[in-house]
Amino acid sequence: MAPEAFTELYNLRVTVDRIEGRSVCGMRVGDYFELVNSAQLTLPPGRPFCVYALAAVLPLLPAKQRQLPEGDWLERDSLVCCPDPEERMIMRVERTGRCRIATDELT
């Protein structure tokens, strides 16, 4: 029987860094969500996170969960813009720690 294989992923926090327009979705600077243990998304109790802002940042998160080559643009950049032109909300993606997951548990 082969030994169990593991992979390491980063846990992430996506925080509203600034709002350069007017907030139309009820979000404030400092609002955030976290992505931990590969696929668990959590929000602070009672705080919203706009589904359109979430949709803008979601495609980047699997790459930010992994260690990327030093010269990769996604390794250097961490800001994502909400698509609503009235809001001009900027979110920051930060790595908050690592988790070790058995590859058999990943899909």
N, C-alpha and C positions, 0 to 999 in steps of 0.2 A: 504494500500500500504506500503510495506517494505521500510525502509530508504535506500538510495543509499549506497552501500559498496565501500570502497576505499582500495587500496594497495599502499604501498610506495616502490619505487625502487631506487637504486642508479643510477645516471648518471656516465658514465665511460669515461676515456681517455686512449687510448692505444698509447704509445710513444716508438719510437725506442730508447732504452737505450744505446745500443752499437752494433758495428759491428766488430766482431773479425777476420773476413776474408776479402774478397773483395766484395764490393757492386756491384752486377750484375744487379740490378733492378732499379737503379737510386735513391734509398732512402738514406737518411742521418740521422745521429744521431739527434734526436730532432723532426723528422717527426712524425706526429700523426694523429689519427682520433678520433672522439668522438661519443659515443652512448648515446643519450638523449631521454627522454620521452618514455622509453621502447624499441622503435624500430627504431629511427631516426638516421641514420649514416651520419656524416658530415666530410668532409675533408677541410683543408685550401685551398683557391683558388690557382690553379696552382701547387699543390704538389701532387705527386703520392703516392699510397700505394700499394705495391705488392699484387696481388690477392692470391698468395700462402701463404704469411705471414698472410694475412687476414683469409684465410681458417684454418690456424693453431690455431688462437686465438678465432675464432667465437664460437666454442663449449663451451668454458669456460665462455663466457660473461653472459648468463642468470643466472648462479649461482653467479657470482660476482655482479650482480645487486641486489641480495637479501642479507639480513642479515643472516649470517650463524652461526652455533654454534661456540663458542670460540675455541674449539679444532679442528675444521675442517681444513684440510690442505689447502683448497682453501681460507679460511679466512686469513691464515698467508702468503701464497705464492702469489706473484704477477708477476713473470717472466714467459715468454713464448718464446720458441725458434722457429724461422723460420725453416722449414724443409730443406732448401737448405744448404748442407754441405759446399759449397764453401763460403757462406756468413757468416754463424754462427752469424746471427742477433738475438739479444735478445730484446724483447719488454717488457715494464712494463705496467701493468694494474692498473690504479688508480681510486678510487672513487672520483668524483668531487663535488658531491652534491646529493640531493634527489629530486625526483619528486613524486607527489601524483596523482594517476590515478584512475578513476572510474573503477571498475572491469568489468562493462558492456562494456567498451571501449577496453578491452583486448580480444585477440583471444585465 
